Structures are given as structure tokens and as C-alpha cells.
Amino acid sequence: MGQIVHTFPTKTINEMKKYYQESLTSTPQGAIFRAKTQYAVITSYKSGKVLFQGSSPDTEANKWLKDSIQTKHNNSNRNQPKTTAYAPSPILFKSNHIGSDEAGTGDYFGPITVGAVYVEKEKIALLKEMGIRDSKNLTDSVIQDLSKEIVQLNIPYSLVILHNEKYNQLQEKGWSQGKMKAMLHHSAINHLKRKIGSAPYDGILIDQFCEPGVYINYLKSEKRSLPEKTHFMTKAESYSIAVAAGSIIARTSFVKEMDKLSDKMGIELPKGASSKVDRTIAHIIRSKGENILNSCAKVHFANTKKAKKYL
């Protein structure tokens, strides 16, 4: 289990408490709030420090780092030297490059989507002017509009969707979500490389969700290898316009797939993995039976069991 501590201003902590409203648990003495998500337990203290603990604390912490005053890493298993060889040079952000990002990994309902985008250096300024940036900081309607503009500009991209039925099959076979994401990124990037042919690029940047060595081992387990000039970086969408565009392509697809599934279920499926999701699961089980969850949800999430209390 990893853990990270960040110090935030009061304004950000208040925003965090509101954001995690439906994931709140009992608050320990001396704390402002405690919340539990699929990735981490988040505990905010009166000192301004926030502790992220769990299987993937970075996933939650990275949502708030733009407001961080002070950062302290307490996970000895995640030392900087491990990623140095794969860290990109700042020059890459101003060069022709490929970027990839995913959406839907923390959502109980819906698929995982991965978008990979090739951006030429001459178009970087234009994309920034259009407002291309991390999709986590944009509304779904803005994301969909930006996605259309990316397509209209003939920016080469590749989209891969792992639908719920296949996701659940792979999970039952022993695949971790990390391995699924690695193979999806690999597929999207290779498809995009074929699409752009001999077009030059100075590197490939993947928004880092695991250590590069772990990612490489995932590929090796399926007899795949890491493409040359591949780099990894956390919060890459904040630096690379290609990764930011990839996040928009991926998120747009995820939203569309969620709309399709909502129509199929006859009820609006909420995003995330909150108690609202648990109540929706219970409603679906009562009206359609538990087996149908396999076609619209990541059934191994704890929400499936949590929903039973609403039945």
C-alpha cells in the first residue's frame, strides 16, 4: 500500500470535502474528513495536510496537485530513479509527438477508453488556443465540443474501447486493471503509428498510471514490447498537448458509451463509484437481475457488494 502526503490551502480542502461528499466515512480525531474511493483513502487534517493511502494514491492526489503548497512522498517503493530513464525531455512538449491517456478506470459503470493523438509542433499553439487541456478540468459538454474540433482539424488519433463484457472476462482470467490499461495504451499507440505512417515524431508520451517497469512487464506477458522513444510522466496532460488531446478523445468516447448504456438500462447511470452508484446498482438488480451488470459495469468493484444493503 502506497501513501502520499500533500499540504493544501483551506479553499482546496473545502472543495475536496464537497467533491468526496458521497464517499465520506467516519472522521478520525483531529481530521476534517475522511473519504474512501476505489483507489485510496483520503484523510484531511486540520494542519492542512492530506494523506492519500491505498493501491493507487497518485490517482486521487493528482486531481488536486495544482493547488498543492508542499509535497511529501512517503512511499519508498516509488523512488524517482526508477522513472528517470523514461522521463521525457521538456523539448518533447514542443516537438512532433504522440500522447495517450485513458478514461473510465475509476467508474463502476461504463468501459475503459484510451485515446492516442499525434500532434505536429506547428499545431501545438493552435490547439492550446482552442482550449485543449486536461479533460478532468473540463465539463462533458466542453470536452465533446473540443473533440469535434480535433477531428475537424484532421489531427490523427486512435481510440480503443474495452467494453464491460470483455473487461469482466479479462478480470476473471486474472488480469489487473493496470494490465488492461497497458494493453489498451499499447494498442491505441500502435494503431496510431500505422495511421501516420512515416510521419516524424520525437517521442511517445503515456500518462503514467504505474511504474514503467511494471508497464513493460505487462507487455512482455502478452509477448509485446515497448515502442522506441516511449516516455512516462504523471500528470502528462498538464505538459503535453498530445496527451491532453488524448484525454479529451478518451473522455468523449466514455461519455458517449455511458449515454448508450443509460438508454439500454432505462436509467441514468452515474459516473464514479459513490453511494449513489450503489443505489443505482440496487435498482438495476431489482428491475433486471444481477446478471445484466456484466454488460454495463466493472462487477469486481466493491460497489457490487455495497449495493446489497439497498436491496
N, C-alpha and C positions, 0 to 999 in steps of 0.2 A: 504494500500500500504506500503510495506516494503522498507527500504533503508539501504544501507551499504556503507561505505567509506573505500577505501584502498589506500595506498600510494605505487607507483611503480617506478622503475627506468626508465629513458628515453628510454632505449632499449625496455623494455616491452611495454611502451605506444606506441612506433612506431609500434611494432608488432600488438598491439591491433587495431590501426587505419587501418592497412593493412587488418587484419582479418575481420573487420567490414565494409570494403570498400563499399559493396553493400547495407549496411543498414544505411549509414550516412544520417543525417538530418541537418537542419540549425544549425550552431555552435553559441552558445551564446557568448557574450563578455567575454574575459578572459579565454576562453576554447580552447583546442586544437582540439577537435572533439566531436561530439555527434552522437550516433547511437541508433537505436530503433530495438529491437528484440521482439519475441513473449513473452519473459519473463521479459525484463527490458529495461529501457532507460539508456544508458551508457554515462556519460559525463566526459571527461578527462580535467583536469585543468593544467595550466602552473606550478603550485606548485608541480605537481607530484601526486596529489590526484585524484582519480577516483570515481565518485559517481554512484552507481547502484541503480535504483529506479524502482519498478514495483511489479507485483504479485509474482514473484519468483526471486528476485535479486541474491540469492545464486547460482542459476543455471548458470548465466553468470560470477559472481565473482569467483566461484570455478575453472573456466578454467584458471585463472591467478594467483592463490594464491601461487604457488610455487615460484613466483618471488616477492611476497609481502614483503615490508620492515616493514610496520606498518599497523595495522588493527584497525579499529574503527567501532563498531556496533552501529547503531542509531535506531534500531527497538525495541522499548520497548515491543513489543508483542512476541519477541523471546529471552527470558531470559534463561540463562544457567540452572537454577534449573529445568526447565520443562523437560529437556532431561537427567538429571543426572541419574535417576533411570534406564534408558535404555542404558546408555553409556557402551561400553564393557571394560573389563579389558585388559590391554596390553598383559596379559598372553594368551588371546584368539588367538591372531595372530600367536602364536607358537604352538597351540593345534589343535586337530581334530575339524574342524568347517565347517559350511555351510555358503556360502556367495551368495548374489544375487544382480544383477544390471540390468539396462534396457537400451535400445537404441531406437532412433526414436521419442522420445517425442517432440523434437523441430523442427522436419522436417515436412513440409507440405505434401510432398508425402511419401507414404510408411506406413507400420504398426508400432506398438509398439511391441518390442520383449523384453522378460525378460529371463535371464539365471541365474540358480541357480547351484552352484557347491559344491560338498563335497570334502574337501581336508584333508587327513591324515597328521599328523605332520611329519611323515617320508618323505613325498614327497614335503614338502614346499621348502626345499633348492634346489631340482631338478627343480621345477617349476620356481624359481627365476633365476636359471642359464639359463634356456631356454629363459628367457626374458619376462616372464609373468608379465605384469604391466597394468596400466590403459590404456584402448583401445583408449582414447581420445588423447593419446600421440604417437599413432602408425598409420602407413599408413594402408589402407584397405588390401593391399596385405600381409603385415606382420601379420595383425590380422588373416587373413584366414589361413596362414601357422601355426600360433600358435594354432589356433582352431583345426586343424588336428592333431597336436601333443598331445593336451589334450585328444582327442578321442583315439589316438593310445596308450596312456598310461593307458587307461581304467579308467580315472578319472570319477567318477559318476557325471552326470549332468542332468538337466532338462531344457527344452526350451519351452516357451509359446509364441505364436504369436497372437496378436489381429489385424486381418486384417481390412482394411479400411471400408468395408461394415458394419461389426459389430461395429467398433469404432463409425461410424456416427449414427448408430441406438441407441447405448447407450447414445451418446451425445444428441440426440433428446429427449431421455427419461429423461434427466436432470442430467446424470452422469457427474461429472467433470473429467478432465483428471487425477487428483490426485486419485480419487476413482478407476478409471480404473487401474492405476498403482498399487495401493494397492492390488486389487483383483488378478492382474496378478502375483505379487510377491508371494502372498499367495498361489496361485495355483501351481506355479513353485516349491516353497519350500515344500509343502505337497506332490507333486508328487515325488520329490527327496527323501523325508523322507521314502516314501513307497518303493522306489527303493533300498535304502541302508539297509532297514530292521532294524536289531538290532545293526548295526554298531554304535559304541560310538561316540558322539560328545559333545563338551563342550559348544557350543552355536551356534546361528544363527545370522548372521550379515547382515543387509539390508542397502544398500547405501541410506542414509536418503534424502528424497525429500519433506517431510512435517514433522510437529511435530508428535511424537509418539502417542499422544492423538488423533490427527486427524486421523491418520492411523487406530488406534484401532476402532474409531467410524465408519470409512468406513467399516471395517469388521463387526461390530455389525449391521449395516444397512442391511447387507445381511446374518445375522444370522451366522456369523463366529466369531471365537475367535483367539486371538494371541497365537501362539505356545509358549510353555515354553522355557525359555533361549533365547528369541529373543532380539537382541540389534539393535540400530540405531546409525549411525555415518555419518556425512558429509565427503566427500572425502575418504570413507572407502576403495576404491580401492587402495589408496596410502599406506595403512597399512595392509590390509588383502589380501593374495594371492588368497583366495577363491572368494572374491568379484572381484578382478582383472580378474580372470579366468571367472567369470560370465559375466563381461563386454565384454570380448572377444567373448564368446559364443553368447551373445545377439547381438553384433555388426556384427559378421559374418553372422548371420541369417538375420539381417536387410539389409546388403549389397546384399545378395543373393535375397531377396524379391524385392529390388529395381531393380535389373537386370531383374527379371521376369516381373515386371510392365513396365519397359522401353521397353522390347520386345513387350509386349501387346499393348502399346501406340504407338509404332513405332517411338519413340523419346527418347533420353536420359533424364531421369528425374533427375534434380539437387537436391542435398541434401540441407537441411537448409530451410530458409524461407525468402530469399533475393528478390531483384527486378528481379534477373534472374529467380527465381521461378515464379514471377508474369507474366513475358513474356512467359514462358513455358505454364502456365495455359491458357493464351490468345490463344496461338497456338492450344492447345488441344480443347478449346471451338470452335474455328473456324473450325477445321477439323472434330471433332467428336461429338460436342454438349456438353453442360454443365453437363448433367446428368451423363456422364461417369466419372466425377470427383469423384463421390461417391464410385467408385470401386478402386480408386488409391490414394485418398487424404483425409486429415482431413479438410473437407469442411468448418468447422466453423472458421478456421484460417482467419485472416484479409486479407490474400493474395487473397482469392477468390474475394473480393470486389476490392482490389487494381488492380487486373488483368483487370478489366473492362476498365481502361483507355488505354489499349493497343489494344482494340477491334476496 
